[in-house]
Amino acid sequence: VGCDRSKNLVDICGEKNFQAFVCDALSVPIRSGSCDACISIAVIHHFSTAERRLATIRELVRLLRPGGTALIYVWAMEQEYKNQKSKYLKEKNGSKDTVEEINTGMAQRPLSDQMPDSSSQDSACSDRLLHDSKDEGCDAKPVADSRLPVHTNRTSFHSQDLLVPWHLKGGTKKKGEGVDTVLFPAGSKESQELSPVFHRYYHVFCEGELEAACRSLDCVRVQKSYYDQGNWCVVLEKL
């Protein structure tokens, strides 16, 4: 049984004859202690406070029967770990995988590929939209008025709390034509109408942060904590 905040994604599951429903990760309408196993993939890093992130883990544990296990994945601050770059940093813009990711809405995509993608031009456009200034650059940086920095896609993180631009590719294309074809100048009204930019909040986790949150719960034993392609991961057991 799956659940998601997005009705559109849940509808895709229904079309594929999967069991899924819309709900909030902080309040899952499933009976306590009724699940043998739970997974939370790329969800908890979207919550904006440590208290809400911990509450999400606690809700996940509530669903488990004693002895049940949960797997949690969150995006890592460290996209280069033990001298190895993550696939997120190595992925080239405009690749076949990028096109597929946009067209499928990430359905049936490997976890390591479920990362937002955007060209540097897209990020610059996103930054202008957020700060209402044509002079803004596209590098993530702190701002004096407390607005969150906008991340430049496929680069290392410079802040744990940030906005990641999701550039929705629009317009019609002929067979064999890539979605990255530039029809209008970036930032123009026509370009924005064809390719709207959405900013998604992320809190990227530092090493040990997710594990520490899980260990703070009395009824949990951490079985495994590891790094996987730009993600911090924990397997926990309910006691």
C-alpha positions in Angstrom: 0.0 0.0 0.0 1.4 3.4 -1.0 0.6 6.9 -0.1 1.6 10.3 -1.4 0.7 14.0 -0.9 0.2 14.4 -4.7 -3.1 13.3 -6.1 -1.6 13.2 -9.6 1.1 10.7 -8.6 -1.5 8.6 -6.7 -3.7 8.6 -9.8 -0.7 7.2 -11.8 -0.5 4.4 -9.3 -4.2 3.7 -9.7 -3.8 3.5 -13.5 -1.1 0.8 -13.0 -3.4 -1.1 -10.6 -1.3 -0.3 -7.5 -2.9 0.3 -4.1 -2.3 4.0 -3.2 -4.1 6.9 -1.5 -3.5 10.6 -0.8 -2.4 11.5 2.7 0.0 13.6 4.8 3.2 11.9 6.1 2.5 13.5 9.5 -0.8 11.7 9.8 -1.2 8.4 8.0 -4.7 6.9 8.2 -3.5 3.4 8.9 -4.0 1.5 12.2 -1.0 1.5 14.6 1.2 -1.6 14.6 -0.4 -3.0 11.4 2.6 -2.9 9.0 5.4 -5.4 8.7 7.6 -2.9 6.9 7.5 0.7 5.8 9.6 2.8 3.4 10.0 6.5 3.2 11.9 7.6 0.1 12.8 11.2 -0.5 10.0 12.6 1.7 11.4 13.7 5.1 13.8 16.2 3.6 10.9 18.3 2.5 9.8 19.1 6.1 11.1 22.5 7.2 11.8 22.0 10.9 13.7 19.4 13.0 10.5 18.8 15.0 8.4 18.0 11.9 11.1 15.7 10.5 11.2 13.8 13.8 7.4 13.7 13.9 7.4 12.1 10.5 9.8 9.4 11.6 7.7 8.8 14.7 4.6 8.4 12.6 6.4 5.9 10.4 7.4 3.9 13.5 3.8 4.0 14.8 2.6 2.1 11.8 5.0 -0.8 12.4 4.3 -3.9 14.4 6.9 -4.8 17.1 9.9 -6.2 15.2 8.8 -4.5 12.0 11.4 -2.6 10.0 11.5 0.7 8.1 13.8 2.1 5.4 14.3 5.8 5.2 16.1 7.8 2.4 16.9 11.5 2.5 19.0 13.8 0.3 22.5 14.2 1.6 24.4 17.5 2.0 27.5 15.5 1.0 27.2 14.9 -2.7 30.9 14.0 -2.8 31.7 11.2 -0.2 34.9 9.3 0.3 36.3 11.0 -2.9 33.4 9.7 -5.0 30.9 12.1 -6.6 27.2 11.1 -6.5 25.3 10.4 -9.7 23.5 13.7 -9.1 26.7 15.7 -9.6 27.9 13.5 -12.5 24.6 13.6 -14.5 24.9 15.7 -17.6 22.1 18.2 -18.4 19.9 17.4 -21.4 20.7 13.7 -21.3 18.2 11.0 -22.3 17.7 10.2 -18.6 16.8 13.8 -17.9 14.2 13.9 -20.7 12.7 10.6 -19.4 12.6 11.9 -15.9 10.5 14.9 -16.9 8.2 13.0 -19.2 7.4 10.2 -16.6 7.2 12.5 -13.6 9.8 10.2 -12.0 7.4 7.2 -12.1 9.3 3.9 -12.2 12.6 5.7 -11.9 15.6 4.4 -9.8 16.0 6.2 -6.5 19.3 7.7 -7.5 17.7 9.3 -10.5 14.9 10.9 -8.6 16.5 14.3 -8.4 15.3 17.6 -9.9 17.1 18.6 -13.0 17.6 22.0 -14.6 20.1 23.8 -16.8 22.2 26.7 -15.4 19.9 28.9 -17.5 16.9 27.5 -15.8 18.4 28.1 -12.4 19.2 31.7 -13.2 15.6 32.2 -14.4 14.4 30.7 -11.2 16.6 33.0 -9.1 15.2 36.0 -10.9 11.7 34.9 -10.4 12.2 34.4 -6.6 14.1 37.6 -5.9 12.4 39.8 -8.5 15.7 41.0 -9.8 17.4 40.5 -13.2 20.8 41.0 -11.6 20.7 37.9 -9.4 23.2 35.2 -10.1 22.4 31.5 -10.1 24.7 30.3 -7.3 23.2 29.3 -4.0 24.1 31.8 -1.4 22.6 33.2 1.9 20.4 36.3 1.5 20.1 39.2 4.0 16.3 39.2 4.1 16.0 35.6 5.2 14.7 34.3 1.9 16.1 30.9 1.2 19.0 30.5 -1.3 18.1 28.9 -4.7 20.3 25.9 -5.5 22.1 25.6 -8.8 21.2 22.1 -10.1 23.9 19.4 -10.4 26.2 21.3 -8.1 27.3 20.8 -4.5 25.2 22.1 -1.7 26.2 25.3 0.2 23.3 25.4 2.6 21.2 22.7 4.3 18.0 24.6 3.8 17.3 25.7 0.3 15.0 25.9 -2.7 15.6 23.6 -5.6 14.2 24.7 -9.0 12.1 22.2 -10.9 11.9 23.5 -14.5 8.8 21.9 -16.0 9.4 21.5 -19.7 6.5 22.7 -21.8 5.4 23.2 -25.4 4.9 20.8 -28.1 7.8 19.0 -29.9 8.2 17.0 -33.0 9.2 13.4 -33.0 12.9 13.1 -32.1 13.1 16.7 -30.9 14.4 17.1 -27.3 12.4 19.0 -24.7 15.4 21.3 -24.1 14.9 23.1 -27.4 15.0 26.8 -26.8 12.0 28.5 -28.4 12.0 31.8 -26.6 14.6 33.8 -24.6 15.0 32.6 -21.1 13.0 34.8 -18.7 10.6 36.0 -21.4 6.9 35.8 -20.9 6.6 33.1 -23.6 9.4 31.1 -22.0 7.8 31.2 -18.6 4.4 30.1 -20.0 6.0 27.2 -21.8 8.4 26.2 -19.0 7.1 27.3 -15.6 9.6 27.0 -12.7 8.6 25.5 -9.4 10.7 25.9 -6.2 10.7 22.9 -3.9 12.0 23.3 -0.3 14.7 20.8 0.8 16.6 20.3 4.1 19.6 18.3 3.0 20.9 16.0 5.8 24.5 16.0 7.1 26.3 12.8 8.0 24.8 11.3 11.2 21.8 13.6 11.3 19.1 11.1 10.2 20.6 8.4 12.3 20.7 10.6 15.4 17.0 11.6 14.9 16.0 7.9 14.7 18.1 7.0 17.8 16.3 9.7 19.8 13.1 7.6 19.7 12.9 5.1 22.6 11.1 2.4 20.7 13.6 2.2 17.8 16.8 0.3 17.1 18.9 1.4 14.2 19.9 -1.7 12.3 21.9 0.0 9.6 23.0 3.5 8.6 24.7 4.1 5.3 25.3 6.5 2.3 23.9 5.7 -1.1 24.5 7.9 -4.2 24.0 11.2 -2.5 21.4 10.0 0.0 21.7 9.2 3.8 19.8 6.0 4.6 18.7 4.2 7.8 17.1 0.8 8.4 15.4 0.8 11.7 13.5 -1.8 13.8 10.6 -1.1 16.1 11.2 -2.7 19.5 
